[in-house]
Amino acid sequence: MLDFLLGAAIIALPPQHQIPLAIGTALVKGVQNLRRKKRERIASSLNAAATDEVELVWSALSVTLKEKDGNERVLLDKLHGKASPGRLLCVIGPSGSGKTTLLNALAGQLPYSSKMHLEGYITANGQSIPVPGIRSGFVAQEDLFFSQMTVKETLMMAVEMRSASISTPEAREATVDNVIRRLGLGKCADTPVGDAKTRGLSGGEKKRLSIACELVSKPQLILADEPTSGLDAFAAQQAMQALKDLTDDDHTVIASIHQPRSSIFAMFDDLCLLSDGQMIYFGPAQEALAHFEKLGHICPQHYNPAEFLADLVAIDHSSEDKEKESRQRVMSLAAAWKEETQSASKANLQVGGEVEPPQDSGALVVAGSPPGYVRPGCSLRRQVALLLKRSWRQVTRDKATLASRASSQISSAAVFSGIYWRMGRGQAAIQDRLGLLQVSAVGVAMTAMIKTLNVFPKERTIVTRERARAAYPVFPYLVAKLAAELPIGAIFPAMFGSILYPSAGLNAKLSRFGKYLAILTAESFSAQALGLAVGAAAPSTSAALAIGPAVMLVFIVFGGLFVNAEGLPTALKWIPRTSLIKQGFEGACINEFQGENYEPDNKGRGDVTGEQVLARLAFSHDKVESTLINQGRITVFYWWVTYCVLQAKRPRYLPLLPPRRK
């Protein structure tokens, strides 16, 4: 179409202009063709040049959990196995069988607990992990993304953050285009990921995007935990097919699945069957039924083999007799497999049998080190720039949230304006002014904090996962987040104050109006910082929403109107000094009352000065600027708390220790 339009334009021109335009058009098309061919060469090299193949082997791998009564519960019981390049290994078993524990242990991402113990040997190409130069990708069960980012933007972010070897823009774009094509995400490449509020990707597309985010760093080993969880049959088939296709390029792929359909079972090359942490079978998937048939367990004709195997090794808790019977069956199957693997000659070792420990097994593996460790792909400055771009897009594209916040501020200002409309200059209006300044301080602070509490704990989960992949540290993330959100956050308190101030008839001096807006904005920043600190410390969004308002309630009580600071016990005097409500209310009162006189409502009474009102409230400052400085200190303090909490809650994983001698 473009060629047709250009040709028509050339023909329509006078003859003396046709030749120069034709030459210029040819040059432009030549440059475009060169760029396209360069991207194609890079993409083909990315496909062809991947990396050395990886064989992952584990031996005597055990995980135990110390319970309250002092006994140890075995989560994984001396498992042996290997995953080979070009083969899809699937771990199946009933709920609680140890599938996720095994995947996390192999990925080096078993969450740290002082009550948990991980031991055994894990080697990649014969060397104890972590092995320099070997990269791995871990696809978690839950798909977590920034909702306002498109598929392509999400992948570009991943490749820039995690792939130091891909340094040029052309190579990064070619990598992303290649991954999008391989995983069938072309139709939704420019679609936002979406969330519960914003329509976006389907469940299957999100799962394929999770796989794509791991592929951009060109891993040789890919581990996927329950990649079909929560998907319908068709989406589950697509997700598993995407993993199966990776084996065509000699990737080593391990996936855990609860109960796959028969068409998915047919994709398996190797099968690991677990029950109650014990190995029941490990070997070629197509030979599994023959193994159990020798033990007297025959799969009915036309029956899904995966369902048959899962039912065979499940523990039935419906009654004591059935539980006892099912446990005995599982124990006999585990014993049969152990006997079979132990009797095999080590020279002709079957997959899943015992292996010799590696020669360097005496060295401890660093806690949380996966088989391959990916260093950040860019500098600290570049990290800040990329994270700032993502945070800005996340904030500014969320039109529903922005509209909700704006309408909330406008409606609140309208309600307060109606209640405190055009307050007079009499002494009766002093109480009204105090009440208005207090509720406006509380309203602005609560709105900013609740918004942060609703969003940050969910975002923190995504950030924690990205930090586990060594994408970036806390500092650039926090700097970028604040730089993106503070300008937007300043708009809403200014909107609220601009409507309320003139409507309520507060101090008419223009300088006082500007200071009032500054006070509300500073208080909004402090409340947002408090929300970040609570959101960083709370284990979940619901917990944060319970803790945050409780803390704010204490600050409201000590906010300067309900409790006089002079009469407080010494042990409690620190609370008003740290209360962001107190600082906001005090600054607003100084701004409103200082230098003003209020006429008596009844004859025989003298004027009341603003200084007298401030003296009765026992405020410790006499300048608005002092309260603004205190608000700034409180804000910085909560930012520092947020940073420290996020640092303390950095991802920590269990170290892999050599087996204990008994």
C-alpha positions as CSV (number, residue, x, y, z in Angstrom):
1,M,0.0,0.0,0.0
2,L,2.9,2.4,0.9
3,D,4.7,1.6,-2.4
4,F,1.4,2.3,-4.3
5,L,1.0,5.7,-2.6
6,L,4.6,6.7,-3.2
7,G,4.4,5.7,-6.8
8,A,1.2,7.7,-7.3
9,A,2.9,10.7,-5.6
10,I,5.9,10.5,-8.0
11,I,3.7,10.3,-11.1
12,A,1.6,13.3,-9.9
13,L,4.7,15.5,-9.6
14,P,6.2,17.6,-12.4
15,P,8.9,15.7,-14.4
16,Q,11.7,17.9,-12.9
17,H,10.8,16.7,-9.4
18,Q,10.1,13.1,-10.1
19,I,13.8,11.9,-10.3
20,P,15.0,13.4,-7.0
21,L,11.9,12.0,-5.2
22,A,12.3,8.6,-6.7
23,I,16.0,8.5,-5.6
24,G,15.1,9.6,-2.1
25,T,12.3,7.0,-1.9
26,A,14.7,4.3,-3.1
27,L,17.2,5.3,-0.4
28,V,14.6,5.2,2.4
29,K,13.4,1.8,1.3
30,G,17.0,0.6,1.1
31,V,17.7,1.6,4.7
32,Q,14.5,0.0,5.8
33,N,15.4,-3.3,4.1
34,L,18.9,-3.2,5.6
35,R,17.4,-2.7,9.1
36,R,14.9,-5.5,8.6
37,K,17.6,-7.9,7.3
38,K,19.8,-7.0,10.3
39,R,17.0,-7.9,12.7
40,E,16.3,-11.1,10.9
41,R,20.1,-12.1,11.1
42,I,20.1,-11.3,14.8
43,A,16.9,-13.3,15.3
44,S,18.3,-16.3,13.4
45,S,21.5,-16.1,15.4
46,L,19.5,-16.1,18.6
47,N,17.7,-19.2,17.6
48,A,20.8,-21.0,16.3
49,A,23.4,-19.9,18.8
50,A,21.9,-20.6,22.0
51,T,24.2,-22.2,24.4
52,D,25.6,-25.5,25.5
53,E,23.2,-28.2,26.5
54,V,22.5,-28.8,30.2
55,E,21.9,-32.0,32.0
56,L,20.6,-31.5,35.5
57,V,21.1,-34.4,38.0
58,W,20.0,-34.6,41.6
59,S,20.8,-37.3,44.1
60,A,19.7,-38.0,47.7
61,L,17.6,-34.8,47.6
62,S,15.7,-34.5,50.8
63,V,13.6,-31.7,52.5
64,T,12.5,-32.0,56.1
65,L,10.4,-29.7,58.3
66,K,10.8,-29.6,62.0
67,E,7.3,-29.5,63.6
68,K,6.2,-28.0,66.9
69,D,6.5,-31.3,68.8
70,G,10.1,-31.6,67.7
71,N,9.6,-34.4,65.1
72,E,10.7,-34.0,61.5
73,R,8.2,-34.3,58.7
74,V,9.7,-35.5,55.5
75,L,8.7,-33.4,52.5
76,L,11.1,-35.0,50.0
77,D,12.6,-38.4,50.8
78,K,16.1,-38.9,49.1
79,L,15.0,-38.3,45.6
80,H,17.2,-39.1,42.6
81,G,16.7,-38.1,39.0
82,K,17.9,-36.2,36.0
83,A,16.6,-33.9,33.3
84,S,18.2,-34.1,29.9
85,P,18.4,-31.6,27.1
86,G,15.8,-31.9,24.4
87,R,13.4,-33.8,26.7
88,L,10.3,-32.6,28.7
89,L,10.3,-34.0,32.2
90,C,7.0,-33.7,34.0
91,V,6.5,-34.1,37.7
92,I,3.0,-35.3,38.6
93,G,1.3,-36.4,41.8
94,P,-1.6,-35.6,44.0
95,S,-1.8,-32.4,46.1
96,G,0.8,-32.4,48.9
97,S,3.0,-35.0,47.1
98,G,6.0,-32.6,46.9
99,K,5.9,-31.4,43.3
100,T,6.3,-27.7,44.1
101,T,8.9,-28.4,46.8
102,L,11.0,-30.4,44.3
103,L,10.8,-27.7,41.6
104,N,11.7,-25.0,44.1
105,A,14.6,-27.1,45.4
106,L,16.0,-27.6,41.9
107,A,15.5,-24.0,41.0
108,G,17.3,-22.9,44.2
109,Q,14.1,-21.0,45.3
110,L,12.9,-23.0,48.3
111,P,12.0,-20.2,50.8
112,Y,14.2,-20.0,53.8
113,S,12.9,-21.2,57.1
114,S,14.9,-22.0,60.2
115,K,12.7,-25.1,60.7
116,M,13.4,-26.5,57.2
117,H,16.4,-28.4,56.0
118,L,17.5,-29.1,52.4
119,E,20.2,-31.6,51.6
120,G,21.5,-33.7,48.8
121,Y,23.4,-33.1,45.6
122,I,22.4,-31.1,42.5
123,T,24.7,-30.9,39.5
124,A,24.6,-29.3,36.1
125,N,26.8,-31.0,33.6
126,G,28.6,-32.7,36.4
127,Q,29.4,-29.6,38.4
128,S,27.7,-28.6,41.7
129,I,25.4,-25.6,41.2
130,P,25.6,-22.7,40.7
131,V,27.7,-23.2,37.6
132,P,29.0,-20.1,35.9
133,G,27.7,-19.6,32.3
134,I,24.6,-21.8,32.8
135,R,21.4,-19.8,32.8
136,S,18.0,-21.1,34.1
137,G,14.5,-19.7,34.0
138,F,11.8,-20.4,36.6
139,V,8.1,-20.0,35.7
140,A,6.2,-19.5,38.9
141,Q,2.7,-20.8,39.4
142,E,1.1,-17.4,39.8
143,D,1.4,-15.0,36.8
144,L,2.3,-11.5,38.2
145,F,2.8,-8.5,36.0
146,F,2.3,-4.7,36.0
147,S,-1.3,-4.4,34.6
148,Q,-0.8,-1.3,32.5
149,M,2.2,-2.6,30.6
150,T,1.7,-4.2,27.2
151,V,3.1,-7.6,26.3
152,K,5.9,-6.2,24.2
153,E,6.8,-3.5,26.9
154,T,6.9,-6.2,29.6
155,L,9.3,-8.3,27.5
156,M,11.5,-5.4,26.5
157,M,11.7,-4.5,30.2
158,A,12.8,-8.1,31.0
159,V,15.4,-8.3,28.3
160,E,16.9,-4.9,29.2
161,M,17.0,-5.7,32.9
162,R,18.3,-9.3,32.7
163,S,20.3,-9.8,29.6
164,A,23.6,-8.1,29.7
165,S,24.8,-9.9,26.6
166,I,22.1,-8.3,24.4
167,S,23.5,-4.7,24.3
168,T,22.1,-3.1,21.2
169,P,18.5,-1.9,20.6
170,E,18.3,-3.9,17.4
171,A,19.3,-7.1,19.2
172,R,16.9,-6.4,22.1
173,E,14.0,-5.8,19.7
174,A,14.9,-8.9,17.6
175,T,15.0,-11.0,20.8
176,V,11.6,-9.8,21.9
177,D,10.1,-10.3,18.4
178,N,11.5,-13.8,18.2
179,V,10.1,-14.8,21.6
180,I,6.7,-13.3,20.8
181,R,6.6,-15.3,17.6
182,R,7.7,-18.5,19.2
183,L,5.0,-18.3,21.9
184,G,2.2,-17.1,19.7
185,L,1.8,-13.7,21.4
186,G,1.8,-11.7,18.2
187,K,-1.9,-10.8,18.2
188,C,-1.7,-9.5,21.8
189,A,1.8,-7.9,21.6
190,D,0.3,-4.4,22.1
191,T,-2.4,-5.4,24.5
192,P,-2.0,-4.3,28.2
193,V,-1.7,-7.3,30.6
194,G,-4.7,-6.1,32.6
195,D,-6.0,-7.1,36.0
196,A,-9.3,-7.4,37.8
197,K,-10.2,-3.8,36.9
198,T,-8.7,-3.6,33.4
199,R,-9.5,-6.0,30.7
200,G,-6.3,-7.5,29.2
201,L,-4.8,-10.9,28.5
202,S,-6.5,-14.2,29.0
203,G,-5.1,-16.8,31.5
204,G,-3.4,-18.8,28.8
205,E,-1.8,-15.7,27.3
206,K,-0.5,-14.6,30.7
207,K,1.0,-18.0,31.2
208,R,2.8,-17.9,27.9
209,L,3.9,-14.4,28.7
210,S,5.4,-15.8,32.0
211,I,7.3,-18.3,29.9
212,A,8.4,-15.6,27.4
213,C,9.8,-13.5,30.2
214,E,12.1,-16.3,31.1
215,L,13.1,-17.0,27.5
216,V,14.4,-13.5,26.8
217,S,17.5,-14.3,28.9
218,K,18.2,-17.4,26.7
219,P,18.2,-20.0,29.5
220,Q,19.3,-23.5,28.8
221,L,17.3,-24.9,31.7
222,I,13.6,-24.0,32.3
223,L,11.5,-25.0,35.3
224,A,7.8,-24.4,35.3
225,D,5.6,-24.9,38.5
226,E,2.1,-25.9,37.6
227,P,1.9,-24.1,34.2
228,T,-1.6,-25.3,33.6
229,S,-3.0,-24.3,37.0
230,G,-6.2,-22.3,36.6
231,L,-6.4,-22.6,32.8
232,D,-9.1,-24.2,30.7
233,A,-8.3,-27.3,28.7
234,F,-7.4,-25.4,25.5
235,A,-5.2,-22.8,27.3
236,A,-3.5,-25.6,29.3
237,Q,-2.8,-27.4,26.0
238,Q,-1.2,-24.3,24.5
239,A,0.9,-23.6,27.6
240,M,2.3,-27.1,27.6
241,Q,2.8,-27.1,23.9
242,A,4.9,-23.9,24.3
243,L,7.1,-25.7,26.8
244,K,7.3,-28.8,24.6
245,D,8.4,-26.8,21.6
246,L,11.4,-25.5,23.6
247,T,12.8,-29.0,23.7
248,D,13.1,-28.9,19.9
249,D,16.0,-26.4,20.5
250,D,17.6,-28.8,23.1
251,H,16.4,-26.8,26.1
252,T,16.1,-28.8,29.3
253,V,12.5,-28.4,30.5
254,I,11.0,-29.5,33.8
255,A,7.4,-28.9,34.7
256,S,5.1,-29.9,37.5
257,I,1.5,-30.7,36.8
258,H,-1.3,-31.8,39.1
259,Q,-3.5,-33.9,36.8
260,P,-3.0,-33.4,33.0
261,R,-5.4,-34.4,30.3
262,S,-4.4,-37.3,28.1
263,S,-3.2,-35.1,25.2
264,I,-0.8,-33.3,27.5
265,F,0.4,-36.6,29.0
266,A,1.3,-37.7,25.5
267,M,3.8,-34.7,25.3
268,F,5.9,-36.0,28.2
269,D,9.3,-37.5,27.4
270,D,10.1,-38.4,31.0
271,L,7.9,-38.8,34.0
272,C,8.5,-38.3,37.7
273,L,5.7,-39.6,39.9
274,L,5.6,-38.5,43.5
275,S,3.5,-39.3,46.5
276,D,3.9,-38.0,50.0
277,G,7.5,-36.9,49.1
278,Q,8.5,-40.4,47.9
279,M,9.6,-41.4,44.4
280,I,7.1,-43.8,42.9
281,Y,8.4,-43.8,39.3
282,F,11.0,-42.0,37.3
283,G,11.7,-42.8,33.7
284,P,10.3,-42.6,30.2
285,A,6.6,-41.5,30.4
286,Q,5.5,-44.2,27.9
287,E,6.9,-47.0,30.0
288,A,5.2,-45.9,33.2
289,L,2.0,-48.0,32.7
290,A,4.1,-51.1,31.9
291,H,6.0,-50.7,35.1
292,F,2.8,-50.5,37.2
293,E,1.2,-53.4,35.2
294,K,4.1,-55.6,36.4
295,L,3.1,-54.7,40.0
296,G,-0.5,-55.7,39.4
297,H,-2.0,-52.2,38.7
298,I,-3.5,-52.2,35.2
299,C,-4.8,-49.0,33.7
300,P,-8.3,-49.5,32.2
301,Q,-8.6,-49.2,28.4
302,H,-9.4,-45.7,27.1
303,Y,-8.6,-44.3,30.5
304,N,-6.4,-41.1,31.0
305,P,-3.0,-42.5,32.1
306,A,-2.3,-39.4,34.1
307,E,-5.5,-39.7,36.1
308,F,-4.9,-43.4,36.7
309,L,-1.4,-42.7,38.0
310,A,-2.5,-39.8,40.2
311,D,-5.4,-41.8,41.7
312,L,-3.1,-44.8,42.2
313,V,-0.7,-42.8,44.4
314,A,-3.2,-40.6,46.2
315,I,-3.8,-40.8,49.9
316,D,-7.5,-41.2,50.7
317,H,-8.4,-39.3,53.8
318,S,-12.2,-40.0,53.7
319,S,-11.9,-42.7,56.4
320,E,-9.3,-44.3,58.6
321,D,-9.5,-47.6,56.8
322,K,-9.2,-46.1,53.4
323,E,-6.3,-43.9,54.5
324,K,-4.5,-46.9,56.0
325,E,-5.1,-48.9,52.8
326,S,-3.9,-46.1,50.5
327,R,-0.8,-45.5,52.6
328,Q,0.1,-49.1,52.5
329,R,-0.3,-49.1,48.7
330,V,1.9,-46.0,48.3
331,M,4.6,-47.5,50.6
332,S,4.6,-50.7,48.6
333,L,4.9,-48.9,45.3
334,A,7.8,-46.7,46.7
335,A,9.5,-49.8,48.0
336,A,9.2,-51.5,44.7
337,W,10.7,-48.6,42.8
338,K,13.5,-48.3,45.3
339,E,14.3,-52.0,45.0
340,E,14.2,-51.8,41.2
341,T,16.6,-48.8,41.0
342,Q,19.0,-50.3,43.6
343,S,19.2,-53.6,41.7
344,A,20.1,-51.8,38.5
345,S,23.8,-51.9,37.6
346,K,25.4,-48.5,38.0
347,A,27.1,-49.0,34.7
348,N,23.7,-49.1,33.0
349,L,21.9,-46.8,35.4
350,Q,18.3,-46.1,34.7
351,V,16.9,-42.6,35.0
352,G,15.9,-41.9,38.6
353,G,18.3,-44.4,40.2
354,E,21.0,-43.5,42.7
355,V,24.1,-41.6,41.4
356,E,27.5,-41.0,42.8
357,P,27.9,-37.6,44.5
358,P,29.9,-35.1,42.6
359,Q,33.6,-34.7,43.4
360,D,33.2,-31.2,44.7
361,S,30.2,-32.0,46.8
362,G,31.9,-31.1,50.0
363,A,31.4,-27.4,49.3
364,L,28.2,-25.8,50.3
365,V,26.0,-24.2,47.7
366,V,25.3,-20.6,48.3
367,A,21.8,-20.1,49.7
368,G,19.3,-19.3,47.0
369,S,21.6,-19.9,44.1
370,P,19.7,-21.5,41.2
371,P,21.5,-23.7,38.6
372,G,22.2,-20.5,36.6
373,Y,22.5,-17.0,38.1
374,V,21.6,-14.1,35.9
375,R,23.3,-10.8,36.7
376,P,21.5,-7.5,36.2
377,G,21.7,-6.6,32.5
378,C,22.3,-2.8,32.9
379,S,23.9,-0.2,35.1
380,L,22.3,1.5,38.1
381,R,21.5,4.6,36.2
382,R,19.8,2.6,33.4
383,Q,17.9,0.6,36.0
384,V,16.4,3.8,37.5
385,A,15.5,5.1,34.0
386,L,13.8,1.8,33.0
387,L,11.9,1.5,36.3
388,L,10.9,5.1,36.2
389,K,9.4,4.6,32.7
390,R,7.5,1.5,33.9
391,S,6.2,3.3,37.1
392,W,5.1,6.3,35.1
393,R,3.2,4.2,32.6
394,Q,1.6,2.2,35.4
395,V,0.4,5.4,37.1
396,T,-0.6,7.5,34.2
397,R,-2.3,4.7,32.2
398,D,-4.6,3.6,35.0
399,K,-7.4,5.9,34.0
400,A,-10.0,4.3,36.2
401,T,-7.9,4.9,39.4
402,L,-7.1,8.4,38.4
403,A,-10.7,9.2,37.7
404,S,-11.8,7.6,41.0
405,R,-9.2,9.6,43.0
406,A,-10.2,12.9,41.2
407,S,-13.9,12.3,41.8
408,S,-13.3,11.4,45.4
409,Q,-11.4,14.6,46.0
410,I,-13.9,16.8,44.2
411,S,-16.9,15.2,46.0
412,S,-15.2,15.5,49.4
413,A,-14.4,19.1,48.8
414,A,-18.0,19.7,47.7
415,V,-19.4,18.1,50.8
416,F,-17.2,20.0,53.2
417,S,-17.8,23.2,51.2
418,G,-21.6,22.8,51.7
419,I,-21.1,22.2,55.5
420,Y,-18.7,25.0,56.1
421,W,-19.9,27.4,53.4
422,R,-18.6,31.0,53.7
423,M,-17.7,31.0,57.4
424,G,-17.9,34.4,59.0
425,R,-15.4,36.3,61.1
426,G,-17.2,35.9,64.4
427,Q,-15.9,34.0,67.3
428,A,-18.4,31.2,66.7
429,A,-16.7,30.5,63.4
430,I,-13.4,29.7,65.3
431,Q,-14.7,26.2,66.2
432,D,-15.9,25.7,62.6
433,R,-12.5,26.6,61.2
434,L,-10.8,24.3,63.6
435,G,-13.2,21.5,62.7
436,L,-12.7,22.1,59.0
437,L,-8.9,22.2,59.2
438,Q,-8.9,19.0,61.2
439,V,-11.2,17.0,58.9
440,S,-9.5,18.3,55.8
441,A,-6.1,17.1,57.2
442,V,-7.6,13.7,58.1
443,G,-9.3,13.3,54.7
444,V,-6.3,14.1,52.6
445,A,-4.1,11.8,54.6
446,M,-6.5,8.9,54.7
447,T,-7.1,9.1,50.9
448,A,-3.4,9.0,50.1
449,M,-2.6,6.2,52.5
450,I,-5.5,3.9,51.5
451,K,-4.7,4.3,47.9
452,T,-1.1,3.2,48.6
453,L,-2.2,0.3,50.8
454,N,-4.5,-1.0,48.1
455,V,-1.7,-1.1,45.5
456,F,1.7,-1.5,47.0
457,P,1.5,-4.9,48.7
458,K,0.5,-6.4,45.3
459,E,3.3,-4.6,43.5
460,R,5.7,-5.6,46.2
461,T,5.1,-9.3,45.3
462,I,6.1,-8.6,41.7
463,V,9.2,-6.7,42.8
464,T,10.2,-9.4,45.2
465,R,10.0,-12.0,42.3
466,E,12.1,-9.8,40.0
467,R,14.7,-9.2,42.7
468,A,14.9,-13.0,43.2
469,R,16.0,-13.1,39.5
470,A,18.7,-10.5,40.3
471,A,17.0,-7.9,38.0
472,Y,17.6,-4.9,40.2
473,P,18.1,-3.9,43.9
474,V,15.7,-2.0,46.1
475,F,17.2,1.5,45.8
476,P,16.6,2.1,42.1
477,Y,13.1,0.7,42.4
478,L,12.2,3.0,45.3
479,V,13.7,6.1,43.7
480,A,11.9,5.4,40.4
481,K,8.6,4.7,42.1
482,L,8.7,7.9,44.1
483,A,9.8,10.0,41.2
484,A,6.9,8.7,39.1
485,E,4.1,8.9,41.8
486,L,4.9,12.1,43.7
487,P,4.0,14.5,40.8
488,I,0.7,12.7,40.2
489,G,0.1,12.5,44.0
490,A,0.5,16.3,44.3
491,I,-2.4,17.0,41.9
492,F,-5.2,15.5,44.1
493,P,-4.7,17.4,47.4
494,A,-4.2,20.6,45.3
495,M,-7.5,19.9,43.6
496,F,-9.2,19.3,47.0
497,G,-7.8,22.5,48.5
498,S,-8.5,24.7,45.5
499,I,-12.2,23.9,45.7
500,L,-12.6,24.0,49.5
501,Y,-10.5,27.0,50.5
502,P,-12.5,29.7,48.7
503,S,-15.8,28.0,49.2
504,A,-15.4,27.8,53.0
505,G,-14.2,31.4,53.3
506,L,-10.8,30.6,54.8
507,N,-8.1,33.3,55.0
508,A,-8.4,35.4,51.8
509,K,-4.8,36.3,51.4
510,L,-3.3,34.7,48.3
511,S,-0.1,33.8,50.1
512,R,-2.1,31.9,52.8
513,F,-3.9,30.0,50.0
514,G,-0.6,28.9,48.5
515,K,0.7,27.8,51.9
516,Y,-2.5,25.8,52.5
517,L,-2.0,23.9,49.3
518,A,1.6,23.2,50.3
519,I,0.5,21.9,53.7
520,L,-2.1,19.5,52.1
521,T,0.5,18.3,49.5
522,A,3.2,17.7,52.2
523,E,0.7,15.8,54.3
524,S,-0.4,13.7,51.3
525,F,3.3,12.8,50.7
526,S,3.7,11.8,54.4
527,A,0.6,9.7,54.3
528,Q,1.7,8.0,51.1
529,A,5.1,7.3,52.7
530,L,3.4,5.8,55.8
531,G,1.3,3.6,53.4
532,L,4.5,2.4,51.7
533,A,6.1,1.5,55.1
534,V,3.0,-0.4,56.3
535,G,2.5,-2.0,52.9
536,A,6.2,-3.2,52.9
537,A,5.9,-4.7,56.4
538,A,2.4,-6.2,56.1
539,P,2.1,-9.8,54.8
540,S,-0.9,-9.0,52.5
541,T,-3.1,-6.3,51.2
542,S,-5.9,-7.1,53.7
543,A,-3.4,-7.0,56.6
544,A,-2.1,-3.6,55.4
545,L,-5.6,-2.3,55.2
546,A,-6.2,-3.3,58.8
547,I,-2.9,-2.0,60.2
548,G,-2.7,1.3,58.3
549,P,-6.0,2.9,59.5
550,A,-5.3,1.7,63.1
551,V,-2.0,3.6,63.0
552,M,-3.6,6.6,61.5
553,L,-6.3,6.6,64.2
554,V,-3.6,7.0,66.8
555,F,-2.2,10.0,64.9
556,I,-5.7,11.5,64.6
557,V,-6.2,11.3,68.4
558,F,-2.9,13.0,69.0
559,G,-3.5,15.4,66.1
560,G,-3.7,18.6,68.2
561,L,-7.5,19.0,68.4
562,F,-8.6,16.2,70.7
563,V,-5.6,16.0,73.1
564,N,-3.5,18.9,74.4
565,A,0.2,18.0,74.0
566,E,1.2,19.9,77.2
567,G,-0.8,17.5,79.4
568,L,0.6,14.3,78.0
569,P,2.8,12.0,80.1
570,T,6.4,12.1,79.2
571,A,6.3,8.6,77.7
572,L,3.7,9.7,75.1
573,K,5.0,13.1,74.1
574,W,6.8,11.6,71.1
575,I,3.6,10.7,69.4
576,P,2.4,14.2,68.6
577,R,5.8,15.0,67.2
578,T,5.7,12.1,64.8
579,S,2.0,12.5,63.9
580,L,1.6,13.6,60.4
581,I,-2.0,14.7,61.2
582,K,-0.6,16.9,64.0
583,Q,1.9,18.6,61.7
584,G,-0.7,19.1,59.0
585,F,-3.3,20.5,61.4
586,E,-0.8,22.7,63.2
587,G,0.5,24.2,59.9
588,A,-3.1,24.8,58.7
589,C,-4.1,26.5,61.9
590,I,-1.0,28.8,62.0
591,N,-1.7,29.6,58.4
592,E,-5.3,30.5,59.1
593,F,-5.3,32.2,62.5
594,Q,-1.9,33.9,62.8
595,G,-2.4,37.7,62.8
596,E,-6.2,37.5,62.6
597,N,-8.9,39.0,64.9
598,Y,-12.4,37.6,65.4
599,E,-15.3,39.7,66.5
600,P,-17.4,38.9,69.6
601,D,-20.8,37.4,69.0
602,N,-22.3,39.3,72.0
603,K,-21.7,42.8,73.2
604,G,-19.5,43.3,76.1
605,R,-16.9,40.7,74.9
606,G,-13.6,41.8,73.3
607,D,-12.0,40.5,70.1
608,V,-10.3,37.1,70.1
609,T,-6.9,37.1,68.3
610,G,-5.6,34.2,66.3
611,E,-2.6,34.0,68.6
612,Q,-4.9,33.3,71.5
613,V,-6.5,30.4,69.6
614,L,-3.1,29.0,68.8
615,A,-1.9,29.3,72.4
616,R,-4.9,27.3,73.7
617,L,-4.0,24.5,71.3
618,A,-0.4,24.5,72.7
619,F,1.3,24.3,69.4
620,S,5.1,24.1,69.4
621,H,5.7,26.1,66.2
622,D,4.9,29.6,65.2
623,K,5.7,29.3,61.4
624,V,4.1,27.3,58.7
625,E,7.6,26.6,57.3
626,S,8.5,24.7,60.5
627,T,5.6,22.3,60.1
628,L,6.5,21.7,56.5
629,I,10.0,20.9,57.5
630,N,8.7,18.4,60.1
631,Q,6.4,16.9,57.4
632,G,9.4,16.4,55.2
633,R,11.3,14.7,58.0
634,I,8.4,12.4,58.6
635,T,8.1,11.6,54.9
636,V,11.8,10.8,54.6
637,F,11.7,8.7,57.7
638,Y,8.9,6.5,56.3
639,W,10.8,6.2,53.0
640,W,13.8,5.0,55.0
641,V,11.6,2.5,56.9
642,T,10.2,1.3,53.6
643,Y,13.7,0.8,52.2
644,C,14.9,-1.0,55.3
645,V,11.9,-3.3,55.4
646,L,12.2,-4.2,51.7
647,Q,15.9,-4.9,52.2
648,A,15.2,-7.1,55.3
649,K,12.5,-9.0,53.4
650,R,14.8,-9.7,50.4
651,P,14.3,-13.1,48.9
652,R,16.1,-15.7,51.0
653,Y,16.4,-19.4,50.1
654,L,17.5,-22.5,51.8
655,P,21.1,-23.5,51.3
656,L,21.7,-27.0,49.8
657,L,23.8,-29.0,52.3
658,P,25.5,-32.4,51.8
659,P,23.4,-35.3,53.2
660,R,23.7,-35.8,56.9
661,R,25.5,-39.0,58.1
662,K,23.3,-41.2,60.2
